[in-house]
């Protein structure tokens, strides 16, 4: 459901538009109806919508001032401006704040429906471009861990290709968010503070030219690779984090995807990375960890049902089958052979 904010100091118009959307246009919901631009800005400081329909002139804060705030702080929101006929030329100046649609008063509801659907289509197209965002950041971080600068540059080209489909404010924010995540993951997982080393991505938001933004990103990536030393022990740091995570969570239903997400690696690369650094597949390592813990608990006379849960198996019958395949004896037999066990389930 696409969330809409309606802002107009004329109650009749505000209510009329809100009611029409709620009753007649599927896929949209009016999140709030407000009477002035200052109320809208205050709302947007802590909440969000996808589309704003705003009058151009209001008592305290105008629609143009609201559009400026949105452009500078939440450029992904689509602005639709309402204006009287005599204000139409004035309203066109709002194009510099990203306003792409105007509706003349009195509102033609057919035109309103058409404009909202067009905005929804644009949101859908942009969302498709953003779908690969997390994959791109994970893949880039994987390249940094492996110190594959050439592959990383190719990947950055794909990121830039994706961003070109966005309007300039959203393009800048997309690239800013991309490097914000990369800087964070390099610090958390590789213990390298790129900002402290003199690199910064804040300048992306200040650039007003697409080509300049792209050059900035290429230079930034090159700067990151210059700071990655061949002797950096990033793989061992990530492996330690991985093992610590498994040790803390093997009693839960964790998967390779869960652990890969924790260290922010592409699952396919994480699988290869884990096997290369441990000599085992992830599933084999997790099984070994669980079975060793199970054996320890069985020798402490813990009931089989409790051992099963403590090792991440909700079904004790399934746990017993896995245990027998691993140790060539049932949990009860293991306890009798190696110590004592409480047979009660």
N, C-alpha and C positions, 0 to 999 in steps of 0.2 A: 504494500500500500504506500503510495506516494504522499508524503506529508506536505500540506499547504498552509502557509500563513497569509491571512488577509489583513491588510492595514489600511484603514480609511477613517477619517474623523467624522464622516457622515454615517450615522448609525444605520440609516435605511439602506445605503449602498453596501456597507460592510455586511449587514445581516443578509441582504438579498443575494450577494455573491456566495457567501458561506452556505446558505441554505440550498442554493441551486447546485453547488458542487456536491454536497452531501447526498442530495436526493436524486440527482440526475446523471452524474458522471462516475462510472465504475472505475475502481483502481485508485481513487484519490480520497483523502480524508482531510478535513480542515482541522489542523492541529490547534490553532488558536486564531481568534479574531481580536485585533487590537485597534486602538483609536489614534495612535500617533507613532511617529518614527522612533521617539525615545523609548517607548515601551517595547518596540520591536528589537531595538539594539540591546536593551537590558535582557530580554528573553534569550537572544542569540548568544549572550555571553556564557550561558550554562546549558543551553539546549540546542536542538537542530531541527531543520526542515529541509526539504528538497527544493521547494518552489515558494517564492514570495510574490504575492499580488499586492501592489502598494499604490495608493494615490500619490501624485507627484507633489501636491501642496497640502501641508497640514499645519496645525497651529504652532507646534514647537519645533519638531525636527522633520524636515521635508523628506519626500521619497528619494530625492537625489542624494541627500545626506545619508540616508539609509543604504542606498545603492553603493555609495562610496565606502561605507563601513563593511558591507558584504564583500565588495571587490578586494578590500585590503585584508580582511580577516577570514572570510569563508567564500572564496571565489567559486567553489563548486555549486553553490546555490544559484538556481535560475531566478532571475528577476523579471517580472512582468509589471509594466508601469501603466497606471490609469491616468488619463489626462483629459481635460476639456479641449474642445477644438482649438480655442485660442492659445492653448499652451502647447500644442503639438510640436511646433518648431523648437520651442524651448526644451521639450522633453527629449528631442533627438540628441541634445548635447550629452545625455546620459550614456551614450554609446561608449564613452571613454571609461565608464564604470561597469562595462560588461552587460548593460541592459540590451536585450536583443528583441524584446516584444513590447508593443504598446497597444493599449485598448482605449478607444475614445469613449467618453461618457456622453450620454447614458450607455451603460454596458449592453452590448449585443451578446446574449448568452450563447448563441450559436458560434460566434467568433471566440468567445471565452473557451468553449469546449475545444474548438480547433486549436487554439493557442496552447492550452494545457496538454493536449495530446502531442503536439509538436515538441513541447518541452520534455515530456515523458520519453519520447523517442530519442531525443538528444541525450538524456540521462542514461537510457539503456545502452546507447552506443558507447558512451564514455565508460560505463561500468564494465563493458566487455574489454575495453583497453586496460582497465585496472585489474581485471581478474588475474593476470599473470604477474602482478606486482610482487607478491610474496615469493613466488617461484624465482623471479629474477634476483631478489635480494639474497635468497638462500644459495642460488647458483653462484652469485658473485662472491659471497663469503667462502664458498667451497674453493673457488679459484684463488682467493687470497691465502687460504690455508695451504694450498698446494703450490703457491707462488707461481701460478701460470699467468704471466702478464699478457701474453699474446691472446690467449683464450678470453681473458677478462676484458680486453679491449674490444674483441668481437662481441662479447655479451653486452658491453656498454653501448655499442652501436645498436643492438636490438632494443635496449631500454630507450635510447634516444629516438629510435623509429617509432616506438609506442607513444612517447610523449609528444611527438609532433602532431598527433591527431587531436590533441587537446588545445583549448584556447590558452593563450600565453600565461595568464595567471595560474591556471591549473597545471600547465606544463612545468612552471617553476616550482610549484608546490609538490608535484609528483617527484621531480628530481631532488628537491630538498629532502623529502621524506625518505627517498631511496638512500641517500648518503647518511641521513640521520641514523637509520637502522644499521648501515654498514659500520659507521663509527662506533656505535654502541656494541655491536657484536664483536668487533675487533678488540675493544677494551675488555669486555666481559670474558671472552673465550680465549683471547691471545695475549691479554695483559699488556696491550700497547695503547697508550693514550695519544691518539692522533692529533687531538687539539693541542695538547701540551707540547707536541713536536712541531707545532707551527702550521698545521693544516686546518682549514675551516671551510664549512659548506654554507655558512650563513649568507655569503654574498650571492648565492644563486637567486635568492628572492629579490635582490636589488637590480638585477639585470633586466633591461627592457627590450632585449633583442634575442631572438631564438638562436642565431648563430653564436652570439657571445655566450649564451647559456651552455651550448654544446661544447664550445672550446673550454669553458670553465670546468666542466665535468671531466673532460679528457685530461686536462692538466691535474685535476684533483686526484684522479685514479693513478696517474703516473707518479704523483707525489706519495701516495700510499705505498706503492710498490718500492719506491726508493727507501722507505723506512723499514721494509721487511727484510731482515738480514737472513742470509742462508743458514746461519747457525741458530736462528730462532726456533725454540722447541715447541712450536704451536701444536703440532700433532700430539705430542705427549700430554700437553695441558688439556687438550680436548678429550683425549683418551681417559685421563684421570677424572675429568668431570663426568664422562660417560659411565665409568665404573662406579663412581660415587652415587650417581643417580640410580643405577641398577641396584646397588646395595640397599638404598633407602626405599626402593619401590618394588622389589621383586615379589612382595606379598600381594601386589595388586595385579590387575589384568593389563599389563603394559605391553606395548608392541614396539617394533622397530621404528615405526612412524613417531611414536611418543618420544622415544629417546633422541631420534634425529631432530625433532622439533625443539627439544630441550637445548641441544647444542647448536641449533640453527643451521643444520646442514640439509641439503637435498637428500632424500631417503636413498636414492640409488647410489650417490657418492658415499653416504654414510655407511651403507652396507659394504662397499669395497674397502673403505677406510678402516672399518672395524676388523674385517678379516685380515687386512694387510698388517695391522698393528698388533693383533692378538693371536693370529694364526687360527682363529675359530670364527664360525659364522655367529651372528648375533643370537640366533635361536639356540645354538649349541651352548653358547656361553651362559645365556639365561637359564637354560635347563640345568647345566652343571651347578650354577649358583643355587638354584632352588633345591636340587637333589642333595647337595652337601648340607644345606641347612636342614632339610627334612631328616637326614640321617642323624644329625646332631640332636634334634628334638626327640627323635624316637629313642635314642639312648638315654634321654632325660626322662623317659617314661611319660611323655606327652601323648594324649590320645590321638589316634590316627586322624579323626575328623578335624581336630584342632591343628595338627601338623599340615593337613591339606590346605586349610584356610591360610595358615601362616606362610605358605609357599605359593599362594596365588591361584589355588584351585578351589573353586566353589563346590565341585562335585568330588566327594572323597573316593567314589568308585573309579572315576577317571584318573584321579591322582594315584590310586593304587596300581592301576594298569601301567601308567607312565613309570612309576617307581620300580615295578617288576621288570619292565624292559631295560631300565638303567642298571639296576643292581642284581638282576637275575633271581630275585626273590621278592616276596610280598613284604609290605611294611611290618606286618606281624612277625614274619619269619626273620626279618632283619633284626628286630628287637630281641627275639629269642636267641638268635645266633650270637649276637654281639653284646647282649646285656639283658635287660628286662623291659617288658612293654605292657601297658594296660590295654587289654583287648576291647574294652568298651568303646563303642562308637557314640 
